[in-house]
């Protein structure tokens, strides 16, 4: 069973539609969390909404870790890296919590003896390949709504993603993150918490984020419109592209 997770319902809307087209989808509620189980592209899948923030993500990941063979998170993030633009996709090869600081007791960003949580290599390779296919397809025939949102030549990246219980939307905050973490590509609010739980439980995980803004004072686009026109179709294509690259019926 492969779990597909996002913070917001809109980020998974297209995935849910396709899952229902494949056949029956069963809904389960566990500890207040809704999980939808079904078949998708030859795989048993569980689709879950984590909610926003690290606590919500950790709670959801804990429940999924008991039920899934692998966990994949999709959704949106703010771009931090100099070459990361709106409409790009960032696949994580490491995740950390940028708001954790227990110095002098522990090194900055360290949680349970770890600073950077590393996703599963095989899942990350497959997800990176899916991301490249997604952006290349859109670059070859860029939809009009993408142009209207300022997306011109989407690209795929692989690198560090940071999470924190703070929406980064000022140049001051993004510059601080850039200075503290020069190799940081993107920032969001859930992924590293999910990564911590999965790593502790020994469950393979991977993460891909569509860049919705530059996490600064210029982040002015219509987020709801971006979710519907860019993030949701990207999540659909990323998930199906990933599943197509995995052995049928397994994780």
N, C-alpha and C positions, 0 to 999 in steps of 0.2 A: 504494500500500500504506500503510495506516494502522496504526501500532504502538500497542497498548494495553498499558500498563505498570503494575505495582503491585509493592510490596516483598514482600508476603506472598501465598502461594497462596490463602489463605482470602478475600482481598480480590477475587480474580478467579474464584472458583469458579463463580459463577452465570453469568458471561460465557462461561467455557469450556463449560459445559453447553449454552448456547444455540448457540454456534458449532458444536458437534458435531451439534446438531439440524438446523442448516442444511445440513450435508453433511460431506464428508470433511475431516478436520483432519490436516495433515502436521506431524510433529515434526522439527526440526533442532537439532543441538547444535553450537555454534560457540564455540570458546575456553572450553569449560566451561559455557556458558550455553544453556539450552533455549529455543527459539522454536517456537511453534505457529502454523501458517499455515492460513487457511481463508477462508470467506466469511461475512459477517455483515451483515444488513440492506442488501444490495446493494453491499457494499464488500469488497475484498480487505483482510484484516486479519492482523496478526501480534501474537500475545499473548505477553508476556514477563514473567518475574519478575525484578526487579532484585536482590533481596536487600536487607538493611537497611544503611543508612549511605551516606555520600556516595561513597566509593570504589566500592562495589558498583554504585551507581546510575550513576556516570560510566562504568564499564567496560561496563555494559549499553547505555547510551546511545551510546557510541562504536560498538558493533557495529550498533545499530539505525540510526544515522545513515547507514550505508553501504547500507542495505536498504530504508528506509521513506521515504515522501514527507512524513509528518507523525508526530509522537509525542504521545500523550496519556497522562498519568499520573493514576491514581485511587488511592484508599486512605484512610487515616485520619490525623488530626492532633490536636494539642492546641489548644484554643481560648485565645487571648490577648486579643483585643479584648473590650471591656466588654459588647457586645451579642451575642457569639458563644457559643452554648450547645451542650451535648451534643445530638447529633442534627441539628445544622445542617450545611449544606454551604458551604464556602468555595471559590470559584473565584479563582485567582491572576490579578491583573493586573500583578504584579511579584514577583520572587523574589530573595532575597539569602542569603548564607551568614553567619549570625550569629556563627560562631566563627572567622571569618577576621580577623586583626588583625596587619598587618605594619608598623604605625607604628614609627618615623617614615619608613620607606622609601616606603610608600604609604598613602593614606587608609584609615581603618578600613572593613572589609567589601569593599574593592576587589579584584577578581580580573580579570586581563587587561584592565585599564583600565575595568572596569565594576563598579558597586556593585549596581545593580538590573537584573536580566535581565528583559526584557519579552516575554511570550508573544505568539504570533500573534493579531492582533486579530480576524480572522474566526473562527478556532477558538474563541477565548475568548468571543465573542458567542454562538456556537452552544452552547457548554458552559454558559454562564450561563443561557441560555434553558432548556436541559435541566434544570439544577439547580432553577430556579424551578418547573418542571413537577413535578419529583420531590417537592419538599417540600410543594407545594400539594396534591398528590394524597394524601400521607400525612397532612397536616393535616386534610383533609376526612374521612378515615376512618382514624383513628389505630389501628394494630394494638395488641392487648393487650401483646405483648412490649415495644413502645416505651414504653408507660406504666410497665411494670415496671422499665424501665431509667431512668426519670425523664425521658423525652422527652415533652413536652406540646404544643408548637407549633413544629415545626421551621421554620427560615427559611433562605434562601439569601443569601449575601454575596459581594461581589467586592472584592478588595483584596490587600494585601501578605502573602506567606507567606515565612517564614524557615526555613532548614535548618541543621542542625549535627549533628555526631557526638556527640550527648548527648541522652538522654531527659529531657525537662523534666518533673519531677514534684514540685517543691516550690514553695511560694508565693514563697520568696526568689528562685528562678531566674526564675519567670514575672514577678514584679514588676520584676526587673532588665531583662528584655527589654522590658517595657512602658515603662519609663523611657527606655531607649535608643532604642526605636522606637515612638513614640506611635501610629503608624498601623498597627502590626502586628496582623493578625487571627488568624493561626494559625502553629504551629511544628511541624516534623516533621524527618525525617532524610535525605531524598533529593532533593526537588524542585529545589532551586537548583543542585545538581550536574548533574542531567539538563539543566536549563535552560542552564547554561554550555556544555555539550558541544553541544547543539542549536544554540545561538546561534553558536558558533564554526564549526560545520559548515554553517550556513545552512539548517537543517531547521526548519520551523514546529513549534511545540509549544504545549501547553496543559496545565493541571493543575487538578484538583478534589479536595478533601479533605473527607471526612465527619468531623465533630468527635466524638471518642470521650470526651473529658474536658476539664477546664479547665486542664490542665498545672500542677496545684498539689497541695497536701497532701490535697485532698478527692477526688483522682482514684482512687476506690476500686472502681469497677465491674468486673465480670467481663469482661475484654477479649475472651477467646475467645467468650463469648456475644454480645458486641456485634458482633464480626466476623461471626458466623453470621447473626444476626437483623437487623442494621442495615447494616453496612458492605458486605457482599456484595450484598444486594438493591439498595442505593443505587448501587453500582458498575455493576450490571447495567442499571439504569434510566438512569443517567447516560450510559453508553456507547451504549445503543440510542437514547436521546434525542438525543445528539450526532450519531450517524450518520444519523438520520432528517432532520437539518437540513443535511446536506452533500449536494452533487450526487452522484447515484448513480454508483458506480464510481470515484469520485475522492476526493481528500483535501480 
